[in-house]
Amino acid sequence: MSLIQRAIQVGYQLRVYFTEDVFHPANVVLRNILGPGDSLPARRALVVLDEALAAA
């Protein structure tokens, strides 16, 4: 059996946004991130809550 082994680098850009009341209608941060998707590729967002915030 033959084997070809190569190292590759993959570039990835990560954006982190900090905001308050992200789901409030007046807060446009989430809307601007996800955008209208008409001519853009599908966008996704990951919302992370810690235990203290979830308890509040």
VOTI-447145 format. One record per residue: residue number from 1; residue in three letters; x, y, z of N, C-alpha, C, O in turn. Coordinates in nm, 2 decimals. Example, Ala and Ser with C-alpha at 12.3 -4.5 7.8 and 13.67 -1.06 7.14 Angstrom:
<nuvexs>
{seq: 1 | type: ALA | n_X: 1.32 | n_Y: -0.57 | n_Z: 0.78 | ca_X: 1.23 | ca_Y: -0.45 | ca_Z: 0.78 | c_X: 1.32 | c_Y: -0.33 | c_Z: 0.78 | o_X: 1.42 | o_Y: -0.33 | o_Z: 0.85}
{seq: 2 | type: SER | n_X: 1.28 | n_Y: -0.22 | n_Z: 0.71 | ca_X: 1.37 | ca_Y: -0.11 | ca_Z: 0.71 | c_X: 1.29 | c_Y: 0.00 | c_Z: 0.79 | o_X: 1.34 | o_Y: 0.11 | o_Z: 0.80}
</nuvexs>
This chain:
<nuvexs>
{seq: 1 | type: MET | n_X: 0.09 | n_Y: -0.12 | n_Z: 0.00 | ca_X: 0.00 | ca_Y: 0.00 | ca_Z: 0.00 | c_X: 0.09 | c_Y: 0.12 | c_Z: 0.00 | o_X: 0.19 | o_Y: 0.13 | o_Z: 0.08}
{seq: 2 | type: SER | n_X: 0.06 | n_Y: 0.22 | n_Z: -0.09 | ca_X: 0.14 | ca_Y: 0.34 | ca_Z: -0.09 | c_X: 0.07 | c_Y: 0.45 | c_Z: -0.01 | o_X: -0.06 | o_Y: 0.45 | o_Z: 0.01}
{seq: 3 | type: LEU | n_X: 0.14 | n_Y: 0.55 | n_Z: 0.03 | ca_X: 0.08 | ca_Y: 0.66 | ca_Z: 0.11 | c_X: 0.14 | c_Y: 0.79 | c_Z: 0.07 | o_X: 0.26 | o_Y: 0.80 | o_Z: 0.05}
{seq: 4 | type: ILE | n_X: 0.06 | n_Y: 0.89 | n_Z: 0.06 | ca_X: 0.10 | ca_Y: 1.03 | ca_Z: 0.03 | c_X: 0.06 | c_Y: 1.11 | c_Z: 0.15 | o_X: -0.06 | o_Y: 1.11 | o_Z: 0.19}
{seq: 5 | type: GLN | n_X: 0.15 | n_Y: 1.18 | n_Z: 0.21 | ca_X: 0.12 | ca_Y: 1.26 | ca_Z: 0.33 | c_X: 0.17 | c_Y: 1.40 | c_Z: 0.31 | o_X: 0.29 | o_Y: 1.42 | o_Z: 0.27}
{seq: 6 | type: ARG | n_X: 0.08 | n_Y: 1.50 | n_Z: 0.33 | ca_X: 0.12 | ca_Y: 1.64 | ca_Z: 0.32 | c_X: 0.05 | c_Y: 1.72 | c_Z: 0.43 | o_X: -0.05 | o_Y: 1.68 | o_Z: 0.48}
{seq: 7 | type: ALA | n_X: 0.12 | n_Y: 1.82 | n_Z: 0.47 | ca_X: 0.06 | ca_Y: 1.91 | ca_Z: 0.57 | c_X: 0.00 | c_Y: 2.03 | c_Z: 0.50 | o_X: 0.05 | o_Y: 2.08 | o_Z: 0.40}
{seq: 8 | type: ILE | n_X: -0.13 | n_Y: 2.06 | n_Z: 0.54 | ca_X: -0.20 | ca_Y: 2.17 | ca_Z: 0.47 | c_X: -0.24 | c_Y: 2.27 | c_Z: 0.58 | o_X: -0.26 | o_Y: 2.23 | o_Z: 0.70}
{seq: 9 | type: GLN | n_X: -0.26 | n_Y: 2.39 | n_Z: 0.54 | ca_X: -0.31 | ca_Y: 2.50 | ca_Z: 0.63 | c_X: -0.44 | c_Y: 2.54 | c_Z: 0.58 | o_X: -0.47 | o_Y: 2.56 | o_Z: 0.46}
{seq: 10 | type: VAL | n_X: -0.54 | n_Y: 2.56 | n_Z: 0.67 | ca_X: -0.67 | ca_Y: 2.60 | ca_Z: 0.64 | c_X: -0.70 | c_Y: 2.73 | c_Z: 0.71 | o_X: -0.69 | o_Y: 2.74 | o_Z: 0.84}
{seq: 11 | type: GLY | n_X: -0.73 | n_Y: 2.84 | n_Z: 0.64 | ca_X: -0.76 | ca_Y: 2.97 | ca_Z: 0.70 | c_X: -0.90 | c_Y: 2.97 | c_Z: 0.74 | o_X: -0.99 | o_Y: 2.93 | o_Z: 0.67}
{seq: 12 | type: TYR | n_X: -0.93 | n_Y: 3.03 | n_Z: 0.85 | ca_X: -1.06 | ca_Y: 3.05 | ca_Z: 0.90 | c_X: -1.07 | c_Y: 3.18 | c_Z: 0.98 | o_X: -0.99 | o_Y: 3.21 | o_Z: 1.06}
{seq: 13 | type: GLN | n_X: -1.18 | n_Y: 3.25 | n_Z: 0.95 | ca_X: -1.20 | ca_Y: 3.38 | ca_Z: 1.02 | c_X: -1.31 | c_Y: 3.36 | c_Z: 1.11 | o_X: -1.42 | o_Y: 3.32 | o_Z: 1.08}
{seq: 14 | type: LEU | n_X: -1.29 | n_Y: 3.40 | n_Z: 1.24 | ca_X: -1.39 | ca_Y: 3.39 | ca_Z: 1.34 | c_X: -1.42 | c_Y: 3.53 | c_Z: 1.39 | o_X: -1.33 | o_Y: 3.61 | o_Z: 1.43}
{seq: 15 | type: ARG | n_X: -1.54 | n_Y: 3.57 | n_Z: 1.40 | ca_X: -1.59 | ca_Y: 3.70 | ca_Z: 1.45 | c_X: -1.67 | c_Y: 3.68 | c_Z: 1.57 | o_X: -1.75 | o_Y: 3.59 | o_Z: 1.58}
{seq: 16 | type: VAL | n_X: -1.63 | n_Y: 3.75 | n_Z: 1.68 | ca_X: -1.70 | ca_Y: 3.75 | ca_Z: 1.80 | c_X: -1.77 | c_Y: 3.88 | c_Z: 1.83 | o_X: -1.70 | o_Y: 3.98 | o_Z: 1.83}
{seq: 17 | type: TYR | n_X: -1.90 | n_Y: 3.89 | n_Z: 1.85 | ca_X: -1.97 | ca_Y: 4.01 | ca_Z: 1.88 | c_X: -2.02 | c_Y: 4.00 | c_Z: 2.02 | o_X: -2.08 | o_Y: 3.90 | o_Z: 2.06}
{seq: 18 | type: PHE | n_X: -2.00 | n_Y: 4.11 | n_Z: 2.09 | ca_X: -2.06 | ca_Y: 4.12 | ca_Z: 2.23 | c_X: -2.17 | c_Y: 4.23 | c_Z: 2.22 | o_X: -2.15 | o_Y: 4.34 | o_Z: 2.18}
{seq: 19 | type: THR | n_X: -2.28 | n_Y: 4.19 | n_Z: 2.28 | ca_X: -2.40 | ca_Y: 4.28 | ca_Z: 2.28 | c_X: -2.49 | c_Y: 4.25 | c_Z: 2.39 | o_X: -2.47 | o_Y: 4.15 | o_Z: 2.46}
{seq: 20 | type: GLU | n_X: -2.58 | n_Y: 4.33 | n_Z: 2.42 | ca_X: -2.68 | ca_Y: 4.31 | ca_Z: 2.52 | c_X: -2.82 | c_Y: 4.31 | c_Z: 2.45 | o_X: -2.84 | o_Y: 4.37 | o_Z: 2.35}
{seq: 21 | type: ASP | n_X: -2.91 | n_Y: 4.23 | n_Z: 2.51 | ca_X: -3.05 | ca_Y: 4.22 | ca_Z: 2.46 | c_X: -3.05 | c_Y: 4.18 | c_Z: 2.31 | o_X: -3.11 | o_Y: 4.25 | o_Z: 2.23}
{seq: 22 | type: VAL | n_X: -2.97 | n_Y: 4.08 | n_Z: 2.28 | ca_X: -2.96 | ca_Y: 4.04 | ca_Z: 2.13 | c_X: -3.09 | c_Y: 4.01 | c_Z: 2.06 | o_X: -3.10 | o_Y: 4.03 | o_Z: 1.94}
{seq: 23 | type: PHE | n_X: -3.19 | n_Y: 3.96 | n_Z: 2.14 | ca_X: -3.32 | ca_Y: 3.92 | ca_Z: 2.07 | c_X: -3.42 | c_Y: 4.04 | c_Z: 2.08 | o_X: -3.53 | o_Y: 4.02 | o_Z: 2.04}
{seq: 24 | type: HIS | n_X: -3.38 | n_Y: 4.15 | n_Z: 2.14 | ca_X: -3.48 | ca_Y: 4.26 | ca_Z: 2.14 | c_X: -3.49 | c_Y: 4.32 | c_Z: 2.00 | o_X: -3.39 | o_Y: 4.34 | o_Z: 1.93}
{seq: 25 | type: PRO | n_X: -3.61 | n_Y: 4.35 | n_Z: 1.96 | ca_X: -3.63 | ca_Y: 4.41 | ca_Z: 1.82 | c_X: -3.55 | c_Y: 4.53 | c_Z: 1.79 | o_X: -3.51 | o_Y: 4.55 | o_Z: 1.67}
{seq: 26 | type: ALA | n_X: -3.51 | n_Y: 4.61 | n_Z: 1.89 | ca_X: -3.44 | ca_Y: 4.73 | ca_Z: 1.86 | c_X: -3.29 | c_Y: 4.70 | c_Z: 1.84 | o_X: -3.22 | o_Y: 4.79 | o_Z: 1.79}
{seq: 27 | type: ASN | n_X: -3.24 | n_Y: 4.59 | n_Z: 1.88 | ca_X: -3.10 | ca_Y: 4.55 | ca_Z: 1.87 | c_X: -3.08 | c_Y: 4.49 | c_Z: 1.73 | o_X: -3.14 | o_Y: 4.38 | o_Z: 1.70}
{seq: 28 | type: VAL | n_X: -3.01 | n_Y: 4.55 | n_Z: 1.64 | ca_X: -2.99 | ca_Y: 4.51 | ca_Z: 1.50 | c_X: -2.87 | c_Y: 4.42 | c_Z: 1.48 | o_X: -2.84 | o_Y: 4.39 | o_Z: 1.37}
{seq: 29 | type: VAL | n_X: -2.79 | n_Y: 4.40 | n_Z: 1.58 | ca_X: -2.67 | ca_Y: 4.32 | ca_Z: 1.57 | c_X: -2.69 | c_Y: 4.18 | c_Z: 1.50 | o_X: -2.63 | o_Y: 4.15 | o_Z: 1.40}
{seq: 30 | type: LEU | n_X: -2.78 | n_Y: 4.11 | n_Z: 1.56 | ca_X: -2.81 | ca_Y: 3.97 | ca_Z: 1.50 | c_X: -2.87 | c_Y: 3.98 | c_Z: 1.36 | o_X: -2.83 | o_Y: 3.90 | o_Z: 1.28}
{seq: 31 | type: ARG | n_X: -2.96 | n_Y: 4.07 | n_Z: 1.34 | ca_X: -3.01 | ca_Y: 4.09 | ca_Z: 1.21 | c_X: -2.90 | c_Y: 4.13 | c_Z: 1.10 | o_X: -2.90 | o_Y: 4.08 | o_Z: 0.99}
{seq: 32 | type: ASN | n_X: -2.81 | n_Y: 4.21 | n_Z: 1.14 | ca_X: -2.70 | ca_Y: 4.25 | ca_Z: 1.05 | c_X: -2.61 | c_Y: 4.14 | c_Z: 1.03 | o_X: -2.55 | o_Y: 4.13 | o_Z: 0.91}
{seq: 33 | type: ILE | n_X: -2.58 | n_Y: 4.06 | n_Z: 1.12 | ca_X: -2.49 | ca_Y: 3.94 | ca_Z: 1.11 | c_X: -2.55 | c_Y: 3.84 | c_Z: 1.01 | o_X: -2.49 | o_Y: 3.79 | o_Z: 0.92}
{seq: 34 | type: LEU | n_X: -2.68 | n_Y: 3.81 | n_Z: 1.03 | ca_X: -2.74 | ca_Y: 3.70 | ca_Z: 0.95 | c_X: -2.78 | c_Y: 3.76 | c_Z: 0.81 | o_X: -2.78 | o_Y: 3.68 | o_Z: 0.72}
{seq: 35 | type: GLY | n_X: -2.82 | n_Y: 3.88 | n_Z: 0.81 | ca_X: -2.85 | ca_Y: 3.95 | ca_Z: 0.68 | c_X: -2.97 | c_Y: 3.89 | c_Z: 0.61 | o_X: -3.03 | o_Y: 3.79 | o_Z: 0.65}
{seq: 36 | type: PRO | n_X: -3.00 | n_Y: 3.95 | n_Z: 0.50 | ca_X: -3.11 | ca_Y: 3.90 | ca_Z: 0.42 | c_X: -3.08 | c_Y: 3.78 | c_Z: 0.33 | o_X: -3.17 | o_Y: 3.76 | o_Z: 0.25}
{seq: 37 | type: GLY | n_X: -2.98 | n_Y: 3.71 | n_Z: 0.33 | ca_X: -2.96 | ca_Y: 3.59 | ca_Z: 0.26 | c_X: -3.00 | c_Y: 3.58 | c_Z: 0.11 | o_X: -2.99 | o_Y: 3.47 | o_Z: 0.06}
{seq: 38 | type: ASP | n_X: -3.05 | n_Y: 3.68 | n_Z: 0.05 | ca_X: -3.10 | ca_Y: 3.67 | ca_Z: -0.09 | c_X: -2.99 | c_Y: 3.63 | c_Z: -0.18 | o_X: -3.00 | o_Y: 3.53 | o_Z: -0.25}
{seq: 39 | type: SER | n_X: -2.88 | n_Y: 3.71 | n_Z: -0.19 | ca_X: -2.77 | ca_Y: 3.69 | ca_Z: -0.28 | c_X: -2.65 | c_Y: 3.64 | c_Z: -0.21 | o_X: -2.55 | o_Y: 3.62 | o_Z: -0.27}
{seq: 40 | type: LEU | n_X: -2.66 | n_Y: 3.62 | n_Z: -0.08 | ca_X: -2.54 | ca_Y: 3.58 | ca_Z: 0.00 | c_X: -2.56 | c_Y: 3.43 | c_Z: 0.04 | o_X: -2.67 | o_Y: 3.38 | o_Z: 0.04}
{seq: 41 | type: PRO | n_X: -2.44 | n_Y: 3.36 | n_Z: 0.06 | ca_X: -2.45 | ca_Y: 3.23 | ca_Z: 0.11 | c_X: -2.52 | c_Y: 3.22 | c_Z: 0.24 | o_X: -2.52 | o_Y: 3.32 | o_Z: 0.32}
{seq: 42 | type: ALA | n_X: -2.57 | n_Y: 3.11 | n_Z: 0.28 | ca_X: -2.64 | ca_Y: 3.09 | ca_Z: 0.41 | c_X: -2.54 | c_Y: 3.13 | c_Z: 0.52 | o_X: -2.42 | o_Y: 3.09 | o_Z: 0.52}
{seq: 43 | type: ARG | n_X: -2.60 | n_Y: 3.20 | n_Z: 0.62 | ca_X: -2.51 | ca_Y: 3.24 | ca_Z: 0.73 | c_X: -2.57 | c_Y: 3.17 | c_Z: 0.86 | o_X: -2.69 | o_Y: 3.14 | o_Z: 0.87}
{seq: 44 | type: ARG | n_X: -2.48 | n_Y: 3.14 | n_Z: 0.95 | ca_X: -2.52 | ca_Y: 3.08 | ca_Z: 1.08 | c_X: -2.46 | c_Y: 3.16 | c_Z: 1.19 | o_X: -2.36 | o_Y: 3.23 | o_Z: 1.18}
{seq: 45 | type: ALA | n_X: -2.53 | n_Y: 3.15 | n_Z: 1.31 | ca_X: -2.48 | ca_Y: 3.21 | ca_Z: 1.43 | c_X: -2.49 | c_Y: 3.11 | c_Z: 1.54 | o_X: -2.58 | o_Y: 3.03 | o_Z: 1.55}
{seq: 46 | type: LEU | n_X: -2.39 | n_Y: 3.12 | n_Z: 1.63 | ca_X: -2.38 | ca_Y: 3.04 | ca_Z: 1.75 | c_X: -2.40 | c_Y: 3.13 | c_Z: 1.87 | o_X: -2.31 | o_Y: 3.22 | o_Z: 1.88}
{seq: 47 | type: VAL | n_X: -2.50 | n_Y: 3.11 | n_Z: 1.94 | ca_X: -2.52 | ca_Y: 3.19 | ca_Z: 2.06 | c_X: -2.48 | c_Y: 3.11 | c_Z: 2.18 | o_X: -2.53 | o_Y: 3.00 | o_Z: 2.20}
{seq: 48 | type: VAL | n_X: -2.39 | n_Y: 3.17 | n_Z: 2.26 | ca_X: -2.34 | ca_Y: 3.09 | ca_Z: 2.38 | c_X: -2.38 | c_Y: 3.16 | c_Z: 2.51 | o_X: -2.36 | o_Y: 3.28 | o_Z: 2.52}
{seq: 49 | type: LEU | n_X: -2.44 | n_Y: 3.09 | n_Z: 2.60 | ca_X: -2.48 | ca_Y: 3.14 | ca_Z: 2.73 | c_X: -2.41 | c_Y: 3.06 | c_Z: 2.84 | o_X: -2.40 | o_Y: 2.94 | o_Z: 2.83}
{seq: 50 | type: ASP | n_X: -2.36 | n_Y: 3.13 | n_Z: 2.94 | ca_X: -2.30 | ca_Y: 3.05 | ca_Z: 3.05 | c_X: -2.41 | c_Y: 3.03 | c_Z: 3.15 | o_X: -2.52 | o_Y: 3.08 | o_Z: 3.14}
{seq: 51 | type: GLU | n_X: -2.38 | n_Y: 2.94 | n_Z: 3.25 | ca_X: -2.48 | ca_Y: 2.90 | ca_Z: 3.35 | c_X: -2.54 | c_Y: 3.02 | c_Z: 3.43 | o_X: -2.66 | o_Y: 3.03 | o_Z: 3.45}
{seq: 52 | type: ALA | n_X: -2.46 | n_Y: 3.12 | n_Z: 3.46 | ca_X: -2.50 | ca_Y: 3.24 | ca_Z: 3.54 | c_X: -2.60 | c_Y: 3.32 | c_Z: 3.46 | o_X: -2.70 | o_Y: 3.36 | o_Z: 3.51}
{seq: 53 | type: LEU | n_X: -2.58 | n_Y: 3.33 | n_Z: 3.33 | ca_X: -2.67 | ca_Y: 3.41 | ca_Z: 3.24 | c_X: -2.80 | c_Y: 3.33 | c_Z: 3.22 | o_X: -2.90 | o_Y: 3.39 | o_Z: 3.22}
{seq: 54 | type: ALA | n_X: -2.79 | n_Y: 3.20 | n_Z: 3.20 | ca_X: -2.91 | ca_Y: 3.12 | ca_Z: 3.18 | c_X: -2.99 | c_Y: 3.12 | c_Z: 3.31 | o_X: -3.12 | o_Y: 3.12 | o_Z: 3.30}
{seq: 55 | type: ALA | n_X: -2.93 | n_Y: 3.12 | n_Z: 3.43 | ca_X: -3.01 | ca_Y: 3.12 | ca_Z: 3.55 | c_X: -3.08 | c_Y: 3.26 | c_Z: 3.57 | o_X: -3.18 | o_Y: 3.27 | o_Z: 3.63}
{seq: 56 | type: ALA | n_X: -3.01 | n_Y: 3.37 | n_Z: 3.52 | ca_X: -3.07 | ca_Y: 3.50 | ca_Z: 3.54 | c_X: -3.19 | c_Y: 3.51 | c_Z: 3.45 | o_X: -3.26 | o_Y: 3.62 | o_Z: 3.45}
</nuvexs>
